[in-house]
Amino acid sequence: VAMLTPRSNYTGGAFQAKLEGPVKDKKVIRNLSLDAGDCLVFPAKQLCHRVSAVKTGTRRSLVFWAFDRNSCKYHTSGSGA
């Protein structure tokens, strides 16, 4: 995820991830406020994540996915493009 909007242009809209907490088997939600130019790379299919509601302004981001052919269940090793 690449943040395109300066943090001063909106309120709310924090990236949130559910991570292991200090207590065993207890997860906590961590908030991360991104500014324009910040990038975040994470395993989207393994990390429970979301964005909190944007209260004012407009928040724009660029989202992209990359994958490893060895771990993708849709990849086959046959010939073709």
C-alpha positions in Angstrom: 0.0 0.0 0.0 1.4 3.4 -1.0 -0.2 6.5 0.6 -0.9 9.3 -1.8 -2.6 11.8 0.4 -0.9 14.0 3.1 -2.1 13.1 6.6 -3.2 16.7 7.1 -5.8 16.4 4.3 -8.1 13.9 6.2 -9.0 12.7 9.7 -9.6 9.0 10.6 -8.5 6.5 8.0 -5.8 4.7 10.0 -4.5 1.4 8.7 -5.4 -1.2 11.3 -4.0 -4.7 11.8 -4.8 -7.4 14.2 -1.6 -8.7 15.8 -0.5 -11.0 18.6 -0.8 -9.2 21.9 1.2 -9.5 25.1 -1.2 -12.1 26.5 -1.0 -15.6 24.8 -3.8 -16.3 22.4 -5.0 -12.7 22.7 -4.9 -10.4 19.6 -4.9 -6.6 19.7 -5.6 -4.1 17.0 -2.8 -1.7 16.1 -3.3 1.6 14.3 -0.8 3.0 11.9 -1.3 6.5 10.4 0.4 6.8 7.1 1.5 10.0 5.4 2.0 10.8 1.7 4.9 8.8 0.4 4.7 6.1 3.1 4.6 2.5 1.9 3.5 -0.6 3.7 4.2 -4.2 2.5 2.6 -7.0 4.3 1.1 -10.5 3.7 -2.5 -9.5 2.9 -3.9 -13.0 2.9 -2.3 -13.8 6.3 -2.7 -10.5 8.2 -6.2 -9.5 9.3 -6.3 -5.8 8.3 -8.7 -2.9 7.5 -8.8 0.9 7.3 -10.8 2.9 9.9 -13.5 5.2 8.6 -12.4 8.5 7.1 -14.2 11.2 9.1 -13.2 14.3 7.0 -11.4 14.9 3.8 -10.3 12.4 1.2 -7.8 9.6 1.7 -6.2 8.1 -1.4 -3.8 5.2 -1.6 -2.4 2.9 -4.3 -2.8 -0.8 -3.6 -1.0 -3.5 -5.4 -0.4 -7.3 -4.9 2.7 -9.3 -5.6 2.9 -13.1 -5.3 5.3 -16.0 -5.3 4.5 -18.5 -7.9 5.4 -21.4 -5.6 2.8 -20.3 -3.0 0.0 -19.4 -5.5 -2.6 -22.1 -5.8 -3.6 -20.8 -9.2 -0.2 -21.1 -10.8 0.6 -24.1 -13.0 4.0 -24.9 -14.4 2.7 -25.6 -17.9 3.8 -23.6 -21.0 2.1 -20.4 -21.9 2.2 -16.7 -21.2 
